[in-house]
Amino acid sequence: MSATAPASMTPPLPPTVPPATSKPGSPLAGFFIDLGIAAIVLFGLSLMAGLVWGVYRGIMVGYAAAKSGDTVGSAADLTAQLGQPGALAQILMALIATGGAALLLYFWRRRATPVEQAASRSAARRPGTWGWTVLVASGVVIGSNGIAFLAKQAGIEPVPTNLGLMEQALSRFPLFLALFAVVLAPAYEELLFRRVLFGRLWQAGRPLLGMLLSSLAFALVHEIPGTSANGPLEIAQLWLVYGGMGAAFAWLYQKTGTLWAPIVAHGLNNAIALAALVFLGLH
Protein backbone atom coordinates (compact mmCIF):
# COMPACT_ATOMS: atom_id res chain seq x y z
CA MET A 1 0.00 0.00 0.00
CA SER A 2 1.68 2.85 -0.58
CA ALA A 3 -0.66 11.94 -2.12
CA THR A 4 -3.53 11.83 -4.33
CA ALA A 5 -4.92 13.84 -7.22
CA PRO A 6 -6.87 16.98 -6.36
CA ALA A 7 -10.51 16.23 -5.68
CA SER A 8 -11.60 18.47 -8.54
CA MET A 9 -9.53 16.61 -11.10
CA THR A 10 -11.30 13.79 -12.90
CA PRO A 11 -8.92 11.03 -14.03
CA PRO A 12 -8.92 10.55 -17.78
CA LEU A 13 -9.60 7.99 -20.47
CA PRO A 14 -6.64 7.62 -22.85
CA PRO A 15 -7.58 7.07 -26.50
CA THR A 16 -6.86 3.54 -27.68
CA VAL A 17 -5.56 4.66 -31.07
CA PRO A 18 -2.01 6.02 -31.21
CA PRO A 19 -1.62 9.58 -32.48
CA ALA A 20 -0.54 9.88 -36.09
CA THR A 21 2.58 11.75 -35.02
CA SER A 22 3.87 8.89 -32.83
CA LYS A 23 7.21 7.46 -33.82
CA PRO A 24 7.89 3.69 -33.78
CA GLY A 25 9.24 2.68 -30.39
CA SER A 26 8.67 6.08 -28.79
CA PRO A 27 5.84 4.93 -26.47
CA LEU A 28 8.06 2.24 -24.95
CA ALA A 29 10.90 4.72 -24.56
CA GLY A 30 8.43 7.13 -22.97
CA PHE A 31 7.34 4.41 -20.54
CA PHE A 32 10.89 3.82 -19.32
CA ILE A 33 11.58 7.56 -19.16
CA ASP A 34 8.48 7.93 -16.95
CA LEU A 35 9.60 4.98 -14.84
CA GLY A 36 13.10 6.40 -14.45
CA ILE A 37 11.80 9.84 -13.50
CA ALA A 38 9.44 8.26 -10.96
CA ALA A 39 12.30 6.25 -9.41
CA ILE A 40 14.58 9.30 -9.19
CA VAL A 41 11.88 11.54 -7.73
CA LEU A 42 10.75 8.86 -5.29
CA PHE A 43 14.31 8.32 -4.06
CA GLY A 44 14.98 12.05 -3.85
CA LEU A 45 11.80 12.82 -1.93
CA SER A 46 12.44 9.86 0.39
CA LEU A 47 15.94 11.20 1.10
CA MET A 48 14.62 14.71 1.70
CA ALA A 49 11.86 13.45 3.99
CA GLY A 50 14.41 11.40 5.91
CA LEU A 51 16.68 14.42 6.30
CA VAL A 52 13.79 16.56 7.54
CA TRP A 53 12.90 13.88 10.09
CA GLY A 54 16.56 13.63 11.17
CA VAL A 55 16.81 17.40 11.65
CA TYR A 56 13.56 17.43 13.60
CA ARG A 57 14.73 14.60 15.87
CA GLY A 58 18.11 16.27 16.32
CA ILE A 59 16.44 19.47 17.44
CA MET A 60 14.21 17.57 19.86
CA VAL A 61 17.14 15.60 21.30
CA GLY A 62 19.23 18.78 21.64
CA TYR A 63 16.37 20.63 23.30
CA ALA A 64 15.79 17.78 25.76
CA ALA A 65 19.51 17.63 26.58
CA ALA A 66 19.72 21.40 27.12
CA LYS A 67 16.64 21.37 29.32
CA SER A 68 17.98 18.62 31.54
CA GLY A 69 21.54 19.93 31.56
CA ASP A 70 22.92 16.71 30.04
CA THR A 71 25.37 16.46 27.16
CA VAL A 72 24.48 14.68 23.94
CA GLY A 73 27.68 12.65 24.05
CA SER A 74 29.39 10.83 21.20
CA ALA A 75 28.11 10.32 17.68
CA ALA A 76 27.07 6.79 18.65
CA ASP A 77 25.10 8.16 21.60
CA LEU A 78 23.43 10.74 19.35
CA THR A 79 22.51 8.07 16.81
CA ALA A 80 20.96 5.95 19.54
CA GLN A 81 18.98 8.92 20.85
CA LEU A 82 17.73 9.82 17.39
CA GLY A 83 16.45 6.27 16.87
CA GLN A 84 14.46 5.18 13.82
CA PRO A 85 11.35 6.79 12.30
CA GLY A 86 8.15 5.43 13.84
CA ALA A 87 5.13 4.11 11.97
CA LEU A 88 3.52 7.51 11.49
CA ALA A 89 6.75 9.08 10.21
CA GLN A 90 7.36 6.20 7.79
CA ILE A 91 3.83 6.41 6.39
CA LEU A 92 4.13 10.18 5.96
CA MET A 93 7.48 9.68 4.19
CA ALA A 94 5.86 7.18 1.82
CA LEU A 95 2.99 9.58 1.23
CA ILE A 96 5.36 12.42 0.36
CA ALA A 97 7.71 10.31 -1.80
CA THR A 98 5.40 8.10 -3.82
CA GLY A 99 2.53 10.56 -3.87
CA GLY A 100 4.85 13.36 -4.93
CA ALA A 101 6.27 11.22 -7.75
CA ALA A 102 2.77 10.32 -8.96
CA LEU A 103 1.57 13.93 -9.00
CA LEU A 104 4.72 15.20 -10.69
CA LEU A 105 4.53 12.58 -13.43
CA TYR A 106 0.82 13.20 -13.94
CA PHE A 107 1.03 16.99 -14.27
CA TRP A 108 4.31 17.01 -16.18
CA ARG A 109 3.98 13.99 -18.49
CA ARG A 110 0.41 12.64 -18.62
CA ARG A 111 -2.01 15.41 -17.64
CA ALA A 112 -5.60 14.78 -18.74
CA THR A 113 -7.12 16.84 -21.51
CA PRO A 114 -10.65 18.27 -21.19
CA VAL A 115 -11.87 15.58 -23.60
CA GLU A 116 -10.37 12.82 -21.45
CA GLN A 117 -11.85 14.34 -18.31
CA ALA A 118 -15.30 14.48 -19.90
CA ALA A 119 -15.02 10.85 -21.03
CA SER A 120 -14.01 9.79 -17.52
CA ARG A 121 -16.95 11.63 -15.94
CA SER A 122 -19.32 9.99 -18.41
CA ALA A 123 -17.90 6.54 -17.63
CA ALA A 124 -18.18 7.18 -13.89
CA ARG A 125 -21.93 7.82 -14.29
CA ARG A 126 -22.57 4.42 -15.85
CA PRO A 127 -23.86 1.80 -13.34
CA GLY A 128 -21.93 -0.89 -15.19
CA THR A 129 -18.66 0.80 -14.25
CA TRP A 130 -19.26 0.10 -10.58
CA GLY A 131 -20.51 -3.41 -11.23
CA TRP A 132 -17.20 -4.20 -12.93
CA THR A 133 -15.36 -2.47 -10.09
CA VAL A 134 -16.95 -4.67 -7.43
CA LEU A 135 -16.40 -7.77 -9.58
CA VAL A 136 -12.70 -7.04 -10.12
CA ALA A 137 -12.14 -6.14 -6.46
CA SER A 138 -13.78 -9.43 -5.44
CA GLY A 139 -11.70 -11.35 -7.98
CA VAL A 140 -8.48 -9.78 -6.69
CA VAL A 141 -9.30 -10.73 -3.09
CA ILE A 142 -10.28 -14.29 -4.03
CA GLY A 143 -7.30 -14.72 -6.35
CA SER A 144 -4.78 -13.37 -3.84
CA ASN A 145 -6.08 -15.63 -1.09
CA GLY A 146 -6.18 -18.58 -3.46
CA ILE A 147 -2.54 -18.09 -4.38
CA ALA A 148 -1.61 -17.73 -0.72
CA PHE A 149 -3.50 -20.93 0.17
CA LEU A 150 -1.83 -22.98 -2.59
CA ALA A 151 1.60 -21.58 -1.69
CA LYS A 152 1.05 -22.46 1.95
CA GLN A 153 0.41 -26.07 1.00
CA ALA A 154 3.89 -26.05 -0.56
CA GLY A 155 5.42 -24.53 2.57
CA ILE A 156 5.75 -21.04 1.13
CA GLU A 157 4.56 -18.41 3.59
CA PRO A 158 5.96 -14.95 2.84
CA VAL A 159 5.66 -12.01 5.19
CA PRO A 160 4.89 -8.76 3.32
CA THR A 161 7.61 -6.15 3.83
CA ASN A 162 5.15 -3.58 5.17
CA LEU A 163 3.34 -5.91 7.60
CA GLY A 164 5.27 -4.82 10.69
CA LEU A 165 4.72 -1.18 9.83
CA MET A 166 0.98 -1.76 9.33
CA GLU A 167 0.68 -3.59 12.65
CA GLN A 168 2.53 -0.83 14.49
CA ALA A 169 0.44 1.89 12.85
CA LEU A 170 -2.75 -0.04 13.52
CA SER A 171 -2.08 -0.12 17.25
CA ARG A 172 -1.25 3.59 17.51
CA PHE A 173 -2.89 5.44 14.60
CA PRO A 174 -5.79 3.27 13.36
CA LEU A 175 -7.84 6.08 11.80
CA PHE A 176 -4.88 7.56 9.95
CA LEU A 177 -3.85 4.11 8.76
CA ALA A 178 -7.35 3.50 7.41
CA LEU A 179 -7.29 6.85 5.58
CA PHE A 180 -3.87 6.09 4.16
CA ALA A 181 -4.55 2.49 3.13
CA VAL A 182 -8.08 2.86 1.79
CA VAL A 183 -8.04 6.35 0.26
CA LEU A 184 -4.61 7.94 -0.22
CA ALA A 185 -2.45 4.99 -1.27
CA PRO A 186 -4.95 3.64 -3.86
CA ALA A 187 -5.35 7.13 -5.35
CA TYR A 188 -1.70 7.92 -5.91
CA GLU A 189 -0.68 4.37 -6.84
CA GLU A 190 -3.38 4.19 -9.51
CA LEU A 191 -2.42 7.66 -10.73
CA LEU A 192 1.20 6.56 -11.17
CA PHE A 193 0.96 2.92 -12.26
CA ARG A 194 -2.29 2.94 -14.25
CA ARG A 195 -2.74 6.51 -15.54
CA VAL A 196 0.92 7.39 -16.19
CA LEU A 197 2.69 4.07 -16.89
CA PHE A 198 -0.03 1.78 -18.23
CA GLY A 199 -1.88 4.69 -19.85
CA ARG A 200 1.07 5.70 -22.00
CA LEU A 201 1.24 2.32 -23.75
CA TRP A 202 -2.55 1.98 -23.85
CA GLN A 203 -2.75 5.34 -25.62
CA ALA A 204 -0.19 4.06 -28.11
CA GLY A 205 -2.33 1.01 -28.90
CA ARG A 206 -0.22 -1.46 -26.86
CA PRO A 207 -2.36 -2.14 -23.79
CA LEU A 208 -1.13 -5.70 -23.18
CA LEU A 209 2.50 -4.57 -23.08
CA GLY A 210 1.50 -1.69 -20.84
CA MET A 211 -0.38 -4.05 -18.56
CA LEU A 212 2.64 -6.36 -18.30
CA LEU A 213 5.29 -3.71 -17.69
CA SER A 214 3.27 -1.53 -15.30
CA SER A 215 2.26 -4.61 -13.29
CA LEU A 216 5.89 -5.71 -13.01
CA ALA A 217 6.81 -2.25 -11.75
CA PHE A 218 3.88 -2.32 -9.32
CA ALA A 219 4.99 -5.70 -7.94
CA LEU A 220 8.63 -4.64 -7.59
CA VAL A 221 7.76 -1.46 -5.69
CA HIS A 222 5.70 -3.46 -3.19
CA GLU A 223 8.31 -6.17 -2.58
CA ILE A 224 11.92 -5.18 -3.21
CA PRO A 225 14.41 -8.07 -2.89
CA GLY A 226 16.77 -7.65 0.05
CA THR A 227 14.44 -5.50 2.13
CA SER A 228 12.92 -8.40 4.06
CA ALA A 229 13.69 -11.92 5.23
CA ASN A 230 11.68 -13.45 2.38
CA GLY A 231 13.50 -15.93 0.18
CA PRO A 232 13.24 -16.26 -3.63
CA LEU A 233 10.08 -18.42 -3.55
CA GLU A 234 8.36 -16.12 -1.07
CA ILE A 235 9.26 -13.07 -3.14
CA ALA A 236 8.01 -14.81 -6.29
CA GLN A 237 4.65 -15.46 -4.63
CA LEU A 238 4.30 -11.84 -3.53
CA TRP A 239 5.25 -10.65 -7.01
CA LEU A 240 2.60 -12.94 -8.48
CA VAL A 241 -0.03 -11.50 -6.13
CA TYR A 242 0.95 -7.87 -6.64
CA GLY A 243 1.50 -8.31 -10.37
CA GLY A 244 -1.89 -9.97 -10.78
CA MET A 245 -3.47 -7.17 -8.78
CA GLY A 246 -1.83 -4.55 -11.00
CA ALA A 247 -2.95 -6.33 -14.18
CA ALA A 248 -6.52 -6.59 -12.90
CA PHE A 249 -6.66 -2.88 -12.09
CA ALA A 250 -5.18 -1.98 -15.49
CA TRP A 251 -7.80 -4.15 -17.21
CA LEU A 252 -10.54 -2.47 -15.17
CA TYR A 253 -9.24 0.96 -16.17
CA GLN A 254 -9.31 -0.02 -19.83
CA LYS A 255 -12.71 -1.70 -19.52
CA THR A 256 -14.50 1.15 -17.77
CA GLY A 257 -12.65 4.15 -19.15
CA THR A 258 -12.28 5.93 -15.83
CA LEU A 259 -9.43 5.83 -13.35
CA TRP A 260 -11.91 6.15 -10.52
CA ALA A 261 -12.86 2.49 -11.06
CA PRO A 262 -9.41 1.00 -10.25
CA ILE A 263 -8.96 3.55 -7.45
CA VAL A 264 -12.17 2.31 -5.80
CA ALA A 265 -11.33 -1.37 -6.48
CA HIS A 266 -7.86 -0.87 -4.99
CA GLY A 267 -9.36 0.85 -1.96
CA LEU A 268 -11.85 -2.01 -1.46
CA ASN A 269 -9.03 -4.56 -1.63
CA ASN A 270 -6.98 -2.65 0.94
CA ALA A 271 -10.02 -2.20 3.18
CA ILE A 272 -10.67 -5.95 3.19
CA ALA A 273 -6.98 -6.69 3.90
CA LEU A 274 -6.98 -4.16 6.74
CA ALA A 275 -10.19 -5.59 8.19
CA ALA A 276 -8.69 -9.10 8.06
CA LEU A 277 -5.62 -7.83 9.90
CA VAL A 278 -7.78 -6.16 12.57
CA PHE A 279 -10.33 -8.92 13.17
CA LEU A 280 -8.53 -12.10 12.13
CA GLY A 281 -4.87 -11.24 12.43
CA LEU A 282 -4.36 -12.32 8.82
CA HIS A 283 -1.90 -10.92 6.32
C-alpha positions as a Markdown table, in Angstrom:
| # | Residue | x | y | z |
|---|---|---|---|---|
| 1 | Met | 0.0 | 0.0 | 0.0 |
| 2 | Ser | 1.7 | 2.9 | -0.6 |
| 3 | Ala | -0.7 | 11.9 | -2.1 |
| 4 | Thr | -3.5 | 11.8 | -4.3 |
| 5 | Ala | -4.9 | 13.8 | -7.2 |
| 6 | Pro | -6.9 | 17.0 | -6.4 |
| 7 | Ala | -10.5 | 16.2 | -5.7 |
| 8 | Ser | -11.6 | 18.5 | -8.5 |
| 9 | Met | -9.5 | 16.6 | -11.1 |
| 10 | Thr | -11.3 | 13.8 | -12.9 |
| 11 | Pro | -8.9 | 11.0 | -14.0 |
| 12 | Pro | -8.9 | 10.5 | -17.8 |
| 13 | Leu | -9.6 | 8.0 | -20.5 |
| 14 | Pro | -6.6 | 7.6 | -22.9 |
| 15 | Pro | -7.6 | 7.1 | -26.5 |
| 16 | Thr | -6.9 | 3.5 | -27.7 |
| 17 | Val | -5.6 | 4.7 | -31.1 |
| 18 | Pro | -2.0 | 6.0 | -31.2 |
| 19 | Pro | -1.6 | 9.6 | -32.5 |
| 20 | Ala | -0.5 | 9.9 | -36.1 |
| 21 | Thr | 2.6 | 11.7 | -35.0 |
| 22 | Ser | 3.9 | 8.9 | -32.8 |
| 23 | Lys | 7.2 | 7.5 | -33.8 |
| 24 | Pro | 7.9 | 3.7 | -33.8 |
| 25 | Gly | 9.2 | 2.7 | -30.4 |
| 26 | Ser | 8.7 | 6.1 | -28.8 |
| 27 | Pro | 5.8 | 4.9 | -26.5 |
| 28 | Leu | 8.1 | 2.2 | -24.9 |
| 29 | Ala | 10.9 | 4.7 | -24.6 |
| 30 | Gly | 8.4 | 7.1 | -23.0 |
| 31 | Phe | 7.3 | 4.4 | -20.5 |
| 32 | Phe | 10.9 | 3.8 | -19.3 |
| 33 | Ile | 11.6 | 7.6 | -19.2 |
| 34 | Asp | 8.5 | 7.9 | -17.0 |
| 35 | Leu | 9.6 | 5.0 | -14.8 |
| 36 | Gly | 13.1 | 6.4 | -14.4 |
| 37 | Ile | 11.8 | 9.8 | -13.5 |
| 38 | Ala | 9.4 | 8.3 | -11.0 |
| 39 | Ala | 12.3 | 6.3 | -9.4 |
| 40 | Ile | 14.6 | 9.3 | -9.2 |
| 41 | Val | 11.9 | 11.5 | -7.7 |
| 42 | Leu | 10.8 | 8.9 | -5.3 |
| 43 | Phe | 14.3 | 8.3 | -4.1 |
| 44 | Gly | 15.0 | 12.1 | -3.9 |
| 45 | Leu | 11.8 | 12.8 | -1.9 |
| 46 | Ser | 12.4 | 9.9 | 0.4 |
| 47 | Leu | 15.9 | 11.2 | 1.1 |
| 48 | Met | 14.6 | 14.7 | 1.7 |
| 49 | Ala | 11.9 | 13.5 | 4.0 |
| 50 | Gly | 14.4 | 11.4 | 5.9 |
| 51 | Leu | 16.7 | 14.4 | 6.3 |
| 52 | Val | 13.8 | 16.6 | 7.5 |
| 53 | Trp | 12.9 | 13.9 | 10.1 |
| 54 | Gly | 16.6 | 13.6 | 11.2 |
| 55 | Val | 16.8 | 17.4 | 11.7 |
| 56 | Tyr | 13.6 | 17.4 | 13.6 |
| 57 | Arg | 14.7 | 14.6 | 15.9 |
| 58 | Gly | 18.1 | 16.3 | 16.3 |
| 59 | Ile | 16.4 | 19.5 | 17.4 |
| 60 | Met | 14.2 | 17.6 | 19.9 |
| 61 | Val | 17.1 | 15.6 | 21.3 |
| 62 | Gly | 19.2 | 18.8 | 21.6 |
| 63 | Tyr | 16.4 | 20.6 | 23.3 |
| 64 | Ala | 15.8 | 17.8 | 25.8 |
| 65 | Ala | 19.5 | 17.6 | 26.6 |
| 66 | Ala | 19.7 | 21.4 | 27.1 |
| 67 | Lys | 16.6 | 21.4 | 29.3 |
| 68 | Ser | 18.0 | 18.6 | 31.5 |
| 69 | Gly | 21.5 | 19.9 | 31.6 |
| 70 | Asp | 22.9 | 16.7 | 30.0 |
| 71 | Thr | 25.4 | 16.5 | 27.2 |
| 72 | Val | 24.5 | 14.7 | 23.9 |
| 73 | Gly | 27.7 | 12.6 | 24.1 |
| 74 | Ser | 29.4 | 10.8 | 21.2 |
| 75 | Ala | 28.1 | 10.3 | 17.7 |
| 76 | Ala | 27.1 | 6.8 | 18.7 |
| 77 | Asp | 25.1 | 8.2 | 21.6 |
| 78 | Leu | 23.4 | 10.7 | 19.4 |
| 79 | Thr | 22.5 | 8.1 | 16.8 |
| 80 | Ala | 21.0 | 5.9 | 19.5 |
| 81 | Gln | 19.0 | 8.9 | 20.9 |
| 82 | Leu | 17.7 | 9.8 | 17.4 |
| 83 | Gly | 16.4 | 6.3 | 16.9 |
| 84 | Gln | 14.5 | 5.2 | 13.8 |
| 85 | Pro | 11.4 | 6.8 | 12.3 |
| 86 | Gly | 8.2 | 5.4 | 13.8 |
| 87 | Ala | 5.1 | 4.1 | 12.0 |
| 88 | Leu | 3.5 | 7.5 | 11.5 |
| 89 | Ala | 6.8 | 9.1 | 10.2 |
| 90 | Gln | 7.4 | 6.2 | 7.8 |
| 91 | Ile | 3.8 | 6.4 | 6.4 |
| 92 | Leu | 4.1 | 10.2 | 6.0 |
| 93 | Met | 7.5 | 9.7 | 4.2 |
| 94 | Ala | 5.9 | 7.2 | 1.8 |
| 95 | Leu | 3.0 | 9.6 | 1.2 |
| 96 | Ile | 5.4 | 12.4 | 0.4 |
| 97 | Ala | 7.7 | 10.3 | -1.8 |
| 98 | Thr | 5.4 | 8.1 | -3.8 |
| 99 | Gly | 2.5 | 10.6 | -3.9 |
| 100 | Gly | 4.8 | 13.4 | -4.9 |
| 101 | Ala | 6.3 | 11.2 | -7.7 |
| 102 | Ala | 2.8 | 10.3 | -9.0 |
| 103 | Leu | 1.6 | 13.9 | -9.0 |
| 104 | Leu | 4.7 | 15.2 | -10.7 |
| 105 | Leu | 4.5 | 12.6 | -13.4 |
| 106 | Tyr | 0.8 | 13.2 | -13.9 |
| 107 | Phe | 1.0 | 17.0 | -14.3 |
| 108 | Trp | 4.3 | 17.0 | -16.2 |
| 109 | Arg | 4.0 | 14.0 | -18.5 |
| 110 | Arg | 0.4 | 12.6 | -18.6 |
| 111 | Arg | -2.0 | 15.4 | -17.6 |
| 112 | Ala | -5.6 | 14.8 | -18.7 |
| 113 | Thr | -7.1 | 16.8 | -21.5 |
| 114 | Pro | -10.6 | 18.3 | -21.2 |
| 115 | Val | -11.9 | 15.6 | -23.6 |
| 116 | Glu | -10.4 | 12.8 | -21.5 |
| 117 | Gln | -11.9 | 14.3 | -18.3 |
| 118 | Ala | -15.3 | 14.5 | -19.9 |
| 119 | Ala | -15.0 | 10.9 | -21.0 |
| 120 | Ser | -14.0 | 9.8 | -17.5 |
| 121 | Arg | -17.0 | 11.6 | -15.9 |
| 122 | Ser | -19.3 | 10.0 | -18.4 |
| 123 | Ala | -17.9 | 6.5 | -17.6 |
| 124 | Ala | -18.2 | 7.2 | -13.9 |
| 125 | Arg | -21.9 | 7.8 | -14.3 |
| 126 | Arg | -22.6 | 4.4 | -15.8 |
| 127 | Pro | -23.9 | 1.8 | -13.3 |
| 128 | Gly | -21.9 | -0.9 | -15.2 |
| 129 | Thr | -18.7 | 0.8 | -14.3 |
| 130 | Trp | -19.3 | 0.1 | -10.6 |
| 131 | Gly | -20.5 | -3.4 | -11.2 |
| 132 | Trp | -17.2 | -4.2 | -12.9 |
| 133 | Thr | -15.4 | -2.5 | -10.1 |
| 134 | Val | -17.0 | -4.7 | -7.4 |
| 135 | Leu | -16.4 | -7.8 | -9.6 |
| 136 | Val | -12.7 | -7.0 | -10.1 |
| 137 | Ala | -12.1 | -6.1 | -6.5 |
| 138 | Ser | -13.8 | -9.4 | -5.4 |
| 139 | Gly | -11.7 | -11.3 | -8.0 |
| 140 | Val | -8.5 | -9.8 | -6.7 |
| 141 | Val | -9.3 | -10.7 | -3.1 |
| 142 | Ile | -10.3 | -14.3 | -4.0 |
| 143 | Gly | -7.3 | -14.7 | -6.4 |
| 144 | Ser | -4.8 | -13.4 | -3.8 |
| 145 | Asn | -6.1 | -15.6 | -1.1 |
| 146 | Gly | -6.2 | -18.6 | -3.5 |
| 147 | Ile | -2.5 | -18.1 | -4.4 |
| 148 | Ala | -1.6 | -17.7 | -0.7 |
| 149 | Phe | -3.5 | -20.9 | 0.2 |
| 150 | Leu | -1.8 | -23.0 | -2.6 |
| 151 | Ala | 1.6 | -21.6 | -1.7 |
| 152 | Lys | 1.0 | -22.5 | 2.0 |
| 153 | Gln | 0.4 | -26.1 | 1.0 |
| 154 | Ala | 3.9 | -26.1 | -0.6 |
| 155 | Gly | 5.4 | -24.5 | 2.6 |
| 156 | Ile | 5.7 | -21.0 | 1.1 |
| 157 | Glu | 4.6 | -18.4 | 3.6 |
| 158 | Pro | 6.0 | -15.0 | 2.8 |
| 159 | Val | 5.7 | -12.0 | 5.2 |
| 160 | Pro | 4.9 | -8.8 | 3.3 |
| 161 | Thr | 7.6 | -6.2 | 3.8 |
| 162 | Asn | 5.2 | -3.6 | 5.2 |
| 163 | Leu | 3.3 | -5.9 | 7.6 |
| 164 | Gly | 5.3 | -4.8 | 10.7 |
| 165 | Leu | 4.7 | -1.2 | 9.8 |
| 166 | Met | 1.0 | -1.8 | 9.3 |
| 167 | Glu | 0.7 | -3.6 | 12.6 |
| 168 | Gln | 2.5 | -0.8 | 14.5 |
| 169 | Ala | 0.4 | 1.9 | 12.8 |
| 170 | Leu | -2.8 | 0.0 | 13.5 |
| 171 | Ser | -2.1 | -0.1 | 17.2 |
| 172 | Arg | -1.3 | 3.6 | 17.5 |
| 173 | Phe | -2.9 | 5.4 | 14.6 |
| 174 | Pro | -5.8 | 3.3 | 13.4 |
| 175 | Leu | -7.8 | 6.1 | 11.8 |
| 176 | Phe | -4.9 | 7.6 | 10.0 |
| 177 | Leu | -3.8 | 4.1 | 8.8 |
| 178 | Ala | -7.4 | 3.5 | 7.4 |
| 179 | Leu | -7.3 | 6.8 | 5.6 |
| 180 | Phe | -3.9 | 6.1 | 4.2 |
| 181 | Ala | -4.5 | 2.5 | 3.1 |
| 182 | Val | -8.1 | 2.9 | 1.8 |
| 183 | Val | -8.0 | 6.4 | 0.3 |
| 184 | Leu | -4.6 | 7.9 | -0.2 |
| 185 | Ala | -2.5 | 5.0 | -1.3 |
| 186 | Pro | -5.0 | 3.6 | -3.9 |
| 187 | Ala | -5.4 | 7.1 | -5.4 |
| 188 | Tyr | -1.7 | 7.9 | -5.9 |
| 189 | Glu | -0.7 | 4.4 | -6.8 |
| 190 | Glu | -3.4 | 4.2 | -9.5 |
| 191 | Leu | -2.4 | 7.7 | -10.7 |
| 192 | Leu | 1.2 | 6.6 | -11.2 |
| 193 | Phe | 1.0 | 2.9 | -12.3 |
| 194 | Arg | -2.3 | 2.9 | -14.2 |
| 195 | Arg | -2.7 | 6.5 | -15.5 |
| 196 | Val | 0.9 | 7.4 | -16.2 |
| 197 | Leu | 2.7 | 4.1 | -16.9 |
| 198 | Phe | 0.0 | 1.8 | -18.2 |
| 199 | Gly | -1.9 | 4.7 | -19.8 |
| 200 | Arg | 1.1 | 5.7 | -22.0 |
| 201 | Leu | 1.2 | 2.3 | -23.8 |
| 202 | Trp | -2.5 | 2.0 | -23.8 |
| 203 | Gln | -2.7 | 5.3 | -25.6 |
| 204 | Ala | -0.2 | 4.1 | -28.1 |
| 205 | Gly | -2.3 | 1.0 | -28.9 |
| 206 | Arg | -0.2 | -1.5 | -26.9 |
| 207 | Pro | -2.4 | -2.1 | -23.8 |
| 208 | Leu | -1.1 | -5.7 | -23.2 |
| 209 | Leu | 2.5 | -4.6 | -23.1 |
| 210 | Gly | 1.5 | -1.7 | -20.8 |
| 211 | Met | -0.4 | -4.1 | -18.6 |
| 212 | Leu | 2.6 | -6.4 | -18.3 |
| 213 | Leu | 5.3 | -3.7 | -17.7 |
| 214 | Ser | 3.3 | -1.5 | -15.3 |
| 215 | Ser | 2.3 | -4.6 | -13.3 |
| 216 | Leu | 5.9 | -5.7 | -13.0 |
| 217 | Ala | 6.8 | -2.2 | -11.7 |
| 218 | Phe | 3.9 | -2.3 | -9.3 |
| 219 | Ala | 5.0 | -5.7 | -7.9 |
| 220 | Leu | 8.6 | -4.6 | -7.6 |
| 221 | Val | 7.8 | -1.5 | -5.7 |
| 222 | His | 5.7 | -3.5 | -3.2 |
| 223 | Glu | 8.3 | -6.2 | -2.6 |
| 224 | Ile | 11.9 | -5.2 | -3.2 |
| 225 | Pro | 14.4 | -8.1 | -2.9 |
| 226 | Gly | 16.8 | -7.7 | 0.0 |
| 227 | Thr | 14.4 | -5.5 | 2.1 |
| 228 | Ser | 12.9 | -8.4 | 4.1 |
| 229 | Ala | 13.7 | -11.9 | 5.2 |
| 230 | Asn | 11.7 | -13.4 | 2.4 |
| 231 | Gly | 13.5 | -15.9 | 0.2 |
| 232 | Pro | 13.2 | -16.3 | -3.6 |
| 233 | Leu | 10.1 | -18.4 | -3.5 |
| 234 | Glu | 8.4 | -16.1 | -1.1 |
| 235 | Ile | 9.3 | -13.1 | -3.1 |
| 236 | Ala | 8.0 | -14.8 | -6.3 |
| 237 | Gln | 4.6 | -15.5 | -4.6 |
| 238 | Leu | 4.3 | -11.8 | -3.5 |
| 239 | Trp | 5.2 | -10.6 | -7.0 |
| 240 | Leu | 2.6 | -12.9 | -8.5 |
| 241 | Val | 0.0 | -11.5 | -6.1 |
| 242 | Tyr | 0.9 | -7.9 | -6.6 |
| 243 | Gly | 1.5 | -8.3 | -10.4 |
| 244 | Gly | -1.9 | -10.0 | -10.8 |
| 245 | Met | -3.5 | -7.2 | -8.8 |
| 246 | Gly | -1.8 | -4.6 | -11.0 |
| 247 | Ala | -2.9 | -6.3 | -14.2 |
| 248 | Ala | -6.5 | -6.6 | -12.9 |
| 249 | Phe | -6.7 | -2.9 | -12.1 |
| 250 | Ala | -5.2 | -2.0 | -15.5 |
| 251 | Trp | -7.8 | -4.1 | -17.2 |
| 252 | Leu | -10.5 | -2.5 | -15.2 |
| 253 | Tyr | -9.2 | 1.0 | -16.2 |
| 254 | Gln | -9.3 | 0.0 | -19.8 |
| 255 | Lys | -12.7 | -1.7 | -19.5 |
| 256 | Thr | -14.5 | 1.2 | -17.8 |
| 257 | Gly | -12.7 | 4.1 | -19.1 |
| 258 | Thr | -12.3 | 5.9 | -15.8 |
| 259 | Leu | -9.4 | 5.8 | -13.3 |
| 260 | Trp | -11.9 | 6.2 | -10.5 |
| 261 | Ala | -12.9 | 2.5 | -11.1 |
| 262 | Pro | -9.4 | 1.0 | -10.2 |
| 263 | Ile | -9.0 | 3.5 | -7.4 |
| 264 | Val | -12.2 | 2.3 | -5.8 |
| 265 | Ala | -11.3 | -1.4 | -6.5 |
| 266 | His | -7.9 | -0.9 | -5.0 |
| 267 | Gly | -9.4 | 0.8 | -2.0 |
| 268 | Leu | -11.9 | -2.0 | -1.5 |
| 269 | Asn | -9.0 | -4.6 | -1.6 |
| 270 | Asn | -7.0 | -2.7 | 0.9 |
| 271 | Ala | -10.0 | -2.2 | 3.2 |
| 272 | Ile | -10.7 | -5.9 | 3.2 |
| 273 | Ala | -7.0 | -6.7 | 3.9 |
| 274 | Leu | -7.0 | -4.2 | 6.7 |
| 275 | Ala | -10.2 | -5.6 | 8.2 |
| 276 | Ala | -8.7 | -9.1 | 8.1 |
| 277 | Leu | -5.6 | -7.8 | 9.9 |
| 278 | Val | -7.8 | -6.2 | 12.6 |
| 279 | Phe | -10.3 | -8.9 | 13.2 |
| 280 | Leu | -8.5 | -12.1 | 12.1 |
| 281 | Gly | -4.9 | -11.2 | 12.4 |
| 282 | Leu | -4.4 | -12.3 | 8.8 |
| 283 | His | -1.9 | -10.9 | 6.3 |
